[in-house]
Amino acid sequence: MIANAPALNWVGPDDEWTRAWAAPAASVGPPAPLPIAPAPAPTPQGIPAAPLPPPPMPLPGSVVAVVPLSSRQRAASAQKAAQRATAGQPTSAHQPTAPHRPPHPTAAPGVPGAAGGVGPIGPTPQDIVLIRRSLAVIEPIADRATAHFYAVLFLARPELRALFPAAMDVQRDRLFRALLAAGRAADNPPELAAYLEKLARGHRRYGVRDEHYAPVGAALRAALERYCGREWNADTAQAWDRVYAGVSQVMMAAAAHDAQISPAWWQGEVQSVEAVTRDIAVVTLRTDHPYPYRSGQYASVEVPWWPRVWRNYSLASPSAASPASAGAAADGLLRLHVKAVPAGWVSNALVHRAQPGDVVRLGPAQGRMVVDPQQQDPLLLVGGGTGVAPLLAIVEELALAGARRTVELHYGARRAEELYALTALQELDRRLPWLSVRPAVAEPAPGTATAPGTERGLLSEVIARSGPWEGYRACLSGPSAMIRRTRAVLADAGVPAEHMLYDLEEDGQP
């Protein structure tokens, strides 16, 4: 079923899902070819050859990222080695010439994680300088620049409007904020490569195809040329062309590779909606195909009442998975803890409108807050509000794996009545000798009873006066401010950054 799903689940203008929602079909014009300028040779005079990050594409529901292309030195060395091999010369004084092997048919140059060669030579350091200068000019007028980008795109290719949500205000804002964030993190190629792969997978659920990259690139160039002022010249234009050409190749190849192993989205039928507070509900889904994920990850969800609007929700059900491979839910059901927030289209629809039998869509599971059940280091779990959902899944997965490591779970909310999952956690605490659950309330109401052992204060404050935390690994889940405060507290307590797992919006994650 999974092997056939990419074709069955293709989504775009005039697909089955769109017709079911009575959205008008739109004709798709022929693709416009995207000129790809060759990269220049490495610049001498001591300029480092290590690539700096270029920006990604502003496509539907996504943000612009910077792609770390392959190292110029490594690519040049590989090219010379291939030339020597063709000429029958040894590649070194001690090693015979390696036989030439053609790249894998599904591979593409520079695609992270794909089989193939080293990849094309990326942009030069001068290109990155020019790109960052142009971004600095656009930053104060980002709203106008992004509005111009979408206007040019939809005027040239009106059928692409159907790939975007109806309201574009949030989309315009997140586009440039993410571009700037990626530019600041540009000197971390591995992280940017992983982000680019995730971006390509996310674009598939919107129905983005290869022929869409050319008009997007043209619209981006038009917006940059209009608003970069004096920073826009022939060199800057060539720098952006080189970057976008490389990004397009990587993105298209990564999406093609992902289509071989995973559908673009899954359909999930609502089994139940259980209200646990006035604005929080546990939504249980059953998917049409097995949904692979790991406990601690999250899924993007789209509801039929708000097409093309996706929101991320952590999975509260444990996965029957080994550390080496992702698996589906142990009971075949997915549970989401959803809080209806003001102006939250998807969250309010799931909490107050969804009924058994309704069908939603889920994108591929994402997130790095995955715990290895085989590790024995003590584990600290910190969850605020509905952020406790993935922690429940982690604890239950550890129990299924027969873990015996020390686990301390701190669960906090603003008021005692918002600790909706405390009863389930206390039951796990009684059943699992290695688990300790500690609730916390930030603003206890006068005269309101709290559970025995409940601490007062923000979770970060509770963590700061607990411990010691040296030697612990930590998972942090909840509001972004809580995660940042707790991360700082744990860093001061001696917990290495690589031992803290969390997902933040600044990382392109919820």
C-alpha positions, 0 to 999 in steps of 0.5 A: 500500500505504501509503495502505491501511495505516492501516486494515489495520494498526489495532491494539487489542482483538480486532485480527488481531495480538492474536488471533494471540497468543491474547489475549482480546478485550475489548468497547469501551464507548461513549465518554464525552464530555470537557467542554471549558471555554472559556478565560478572557480574557487577565488584565490587570495586566501578566501576560505573554500568552505561553503557558506549557506545560501537561502532556500525557496519561499514555497507553500507553507514553508520557509526559506532556508539556506542550503549548504552545498558540497565543499568546493575543495572536496568537489574539485578533488573528486573531479580531478580524481575522476579525470585521473581515473579516466586517464588510467592514472593512480589516484595516489601513490599508495592506492590503485585507481578505483573503478568508475561507478555511475551514480544511482539513478535516483540520486542527484548532485548535492542531495543530502542522504541520497546516493550519488556523487559529491554534488555540484560546486556551490556558491562562493564566499563572495556570493554569500556576502552579497546575499547577506547584504541584500537581505540586510537591506530588505529586512526593514521592508520585508512585508513589502518585499514578500507581498511583491514576491507573491503578487508577481508569482500569482500574476505569472502563474495564477494556478499556483494560488491554489497551493497556498492557504486562503489567508496569506498574512501569516505566510508572508510574515513567516517567510522572511523571518525564517529566511533571516533565521537561516542566514544567521545559522548559515555556518552549520552545514549539517543542520541546514542540510537536514532542514532542506530535506525536511523542507522538500518533504513538507512541500510534497503535501502541498502538491509542489512539483518540479515545474513550480520552481522556475516561476518561484525563482523568477518571482523571488528575483523580481522582488529582490531586484525591486527592493534591494536598492543599490545592493542589487547589481549584476554580481548580486543577481548572479549570486542569487541565480547560482544559489537558487539553481543549486537549491532547486536541484537539491529540493527536487531530487530530495522530494523525488527520493522521498516519493519512492519511500513515503506518501506525501500525506496520510488520511486519518479518520477521526475515531473520537474527540474527548474533551478533557478541559474547556479548550483541550481535547484528546483527538484519536485518529486511525490512518488509511496506511500504517503511519511511521513515527517515533515516540516524541515526534509530531505530525502536521495536520490539515482539516477539510474546513481549512484547506492548505493550512497545516499545524503541528501536533505532538503524538501522545501514543507510543510507537512500536518501534526499535531505535533503528527504525520507525514503526506505527502506533502499537494499537494502530491509533494516533492520539493528539492533545490539542488546545484550541487557541484564539484565532487557531483555525485548525486547533478550534476545528479539531477541538470544537468541530471534528466528529467521529467519521471526519477525515483529516490529513497528516504529513510525515512525522518530524522532530528530533525529540526521540529517546533511545530505549537502550540508553541507561543514562537518567532521563529528565522529561519537562512538559508544559501544558499540552507539551506533556503529550509526547512525554507520555508517549516516551514513557509508555515506549520505555515501558514497552521496551522494558527500560529500567533507567531513572526517569523524572517527569516534571509536568507544569501548567499555569493553574491546577485545573489545567493539569489534565494529564496528571491522573494518567501520569500518576497511574504510570508513576504507581505502575513503573518503579523507575518513574517519578512524576512531579507536578508544578503550578505557576499561579495556584488559585487561592483556596484551590486544592492541588495534588500532593507533592505539587510544587509552585512556580514556573517549570524552569524555576522548579528545575533550577531548585531541583537536581542535581542534573549532571549526567542526565539527558533531557527532553523539553516540550511545551511553549517556546519560552518555557523551553528556552528558560529550562534549556538555560537552567540545565546548561548552567547545571552542567547538562551538555547541549547535545544531551537536551532534545526539543523542537522549537519554531526557530528550528523550523519546527513547532 
